[in-house]
């Protein structure tokens, strides 16, 4: 038998997973064990939850009595530093299994009775807004116990960023974290990527096309929420590739009031057939705006950038074109002048390269900003793969960032230059003329005359 058929030994094997229970148990044990060993990884996960920087202990399937029954949370995390201790219960779901409200509330009761600090849930559910929990629970149960949620996509992204970009000080710990990454990336681990927009996607898309969608349709609410979840997934995915924290672009009002964000998304879907989302990348000139037009079956990614504050209009257009030298000709550029209302002059980048004046309607007006956009056909299927909506969005985001956004830099004025010192030429006295010249000023009437 050739060595090609041999399977390399792994610290966390995917073989032998016989069902959902075994999948959850193995994923829980692998994650918590690595958190207990790799300090930087556990700190990256637990610090935002309020845990101290201390010794991390982890346990699985810890039994607790709750009234007349016994419950078994999937795990428990305890962090100790000096006399301070922080403890959280852990509930885990893998594959397509969703968290159950009754189970979550039971564990919140256990945590409250024992004075634990938090309950952390883990599943493939991705909330549309960071900090929001995918499961609705009685608000009274979270008054004394914090409720947090990690998606498997978030955990995988955090692990990759820590190992590949932020770094792990101990080589052996880095290898262990790499084994967790390898395990979570395997399809049998149950840590799935976002692969479905939900059963309501096709009916809602057809209703938008027919003009029959109404705000009262519950299916529209679900699709609007799942699009925001897709933007969060796209942000995590892009951040994993870039090695930095990429987040959905939300206003302070939207972050503070997720219901208002959901209502605005729903209104745009019903009125215009549009789903809108944004992605904010550190140090990029501006957030990426993503718009899915369900009526036109097109997806557009765009970014706004301020024009230089000096130079002629053609100089400002050329400044942008030089930065887009590697972008495809199909990129659309729109130019806006000061105090403009409505659309500006717009043209494809290929035409602008040939003639920058295509973006200049009036050379006398002050050109203030540009919008750069790339459009692609929208996938119609609810799942992943060829013709899928999710992949069409992710592919466009990747292409737009790679071809356009990462090359754009904001304009900054050049610092003033020092003037060269004036060179004084010494003139010999014999060459100094005292004769009156036409270049001299008028004579002073009171001045004495030469005899």
Secondary structure, DSSP 8 states (H G I E B T S, - for coil): --GGG-----SS--TT--SHHHHHHHHHHHHHHHHHH-HHHHHHHHGGGT--SSEEEEEEEEEEEETTEEEEEEEEEEEEETTEEEEEEEEE--TT----HHHHHHHHHHHHHTT--EEEEEES---SSTT--SS---GGGGSSSEEEEEEHHHHHHHHHIIIIII--SSHHHHHHHHHHHHHHTSGGGS-----B--TTHHHHHHHHHHT---TT-HHHHHHHHHHHHHHHHHHHHHHHHHTS--EE---HHHHH-HHHHHHHHHHHHHHHSEEEEEEE-TT-SS-EEEEEETTTTEEEEEEEEE--SSS-HHHHHHHHHHHTTTS-TT-EEEEEETT--S--EEEEHHHHHH-GGGG-S-TTS-EEEEEEEEEEE---BSBSSTTBHHHHHHHHHHHHHHHTGGG---------------------GGG---S--TTS----TTS----
